[in-house]
Amino acid sequence: MVEKYVTQPSALARVQSSVFGPYLPPLVQSLEQGEYAAETIRLYLRAVIRFGAWLQRRKVTLGEVNAATVDRY
């Protein structure tokens, strides 16, 4: 599913190996079922990947994410 929105092989590899990688197919499925536009789904994926990269750079695990973490982002 993610492959429909991230077409470059190198970008797809980054997306799939990101901290949110396992959660992206259900996210895409939910957005598609909600009839979101393809470009909107691409933008949401990009935002999630950027947030995941930010977390990784700061060595914050998903279990540690809270409202304060999101505010710092």
Secondary structure per residue as TSV (DSSP state, phi and psi in degrees):
chain	resnum	aa	ss	phi	psi
A	1	M	-	360.0	-45.8
A	2	V	G	-60.4	-32.9
A	3	E	G	-59.8	-25.3
A	4	K	G	-66.7	-27.0
A	5	Y	T	-109.8	-19.0
A	6	V	-	-122.6	101.5
A	7	T	-	-98.0	-21.9
A	8	Q	S	-76.6	128.9
A	9	P	H	-55.9	-41.3
A	10	S	H	-68.0	-39.9
A	11	A	H	-67.4	-39.7
A	12	L	H	-63.3	-41.2
A	13	A	H	-61.4	-42.0
A	14	R	H	-63.1	-42.9
A	15	V	H	-62.8	-47.6
A	16	Q	H	-68.5	-27.1
A	17	S	H	-93.7	0.0
A	18	S	S	-71.5	165.8
A	19	V	T	-58.9	-30.0
A	20	F	T	-94.9	1.0
A	21	G	G	-45.4	-50.2
A	22	P	G	-66.8	-19.7
A	23	Y	G	-93.6	-9.5
A	24	L	H	-72.2	-42.2
A	25	P	H	-57.2	-45.1
A	26	P	H	-65.0	-33.1
A	27	L	H	-63.1	-48.2
A	28	V	H	-60.3	-43.9
A	29	Q	H	-60.2	-43.3
A	30	S	H	-63.8	-42.7
A	31	L	H	-65.7	-40.8
A	32	E	H	-63.5	-42.4
A	33	Q	H	-65.1	-29.0
A	34	G	T	-82.0	3.7
A	35	E	T	61.2	36.0
A	36	Y	-	-70.1	148.3
A	37	A	-	-67.0	149.8
A	38	A	H	-56.3	-41.6
A	39	E	H	-66.4	-35.9
A	40	T	H	-64.5	-42.7
A	41	I	H	-61.4	-43.6
A	42	R	H	-58.6	-44.7
A	43	L	H	-64.7	-41.0
A	44	Y	H	-64.6	-43.0
A	45	L	H	-60.2	-44.8
A	46	R	H	-59.4	-42.6
A	47	A	H	-64.7	-42.7
A	48	V	H	-63.7	-42.7
A	49	I	H	-65.0	-41.8
A	50	R	H	-63.7	-41.3
A	51	F	H	-63.6	-42.6
A	52	G	H	-61.4	-41.6
A	53	A	H	-64.5	-40.0
A	54	W	H	-61.2	-44.5
A	55	L	H	-60.7	-45.2
A	56	Q	H	-63.2	-41.5
A	57	R	H	-61.8	-31.7
A	58	R	T	-95.5	3.1
A	59	K	T	56.6	42.3
A	60	V	-	-101.2	125.5
A	61	T	-	-82.6	162.4
A	62	L	G	-61.3	-34.4
A	63	G	G	-66.8	-19.9
A	64	E	G	-91.5	-8.1
A	65	V	-	-70.5	130.7
A	66	N	-	-144.2	-173.4
A	67	A	H	-60.1	-37.9
A	68	A	H	-65.3	-37.9
A	69	T	H	-61.8	-46.7
A	70	V	H	-63.3	-39.9
A	71	D	H	-61.6	-40.6
A	72	R	H	-65.1	-34.1
A	73	Y	-	-65.1	360.0
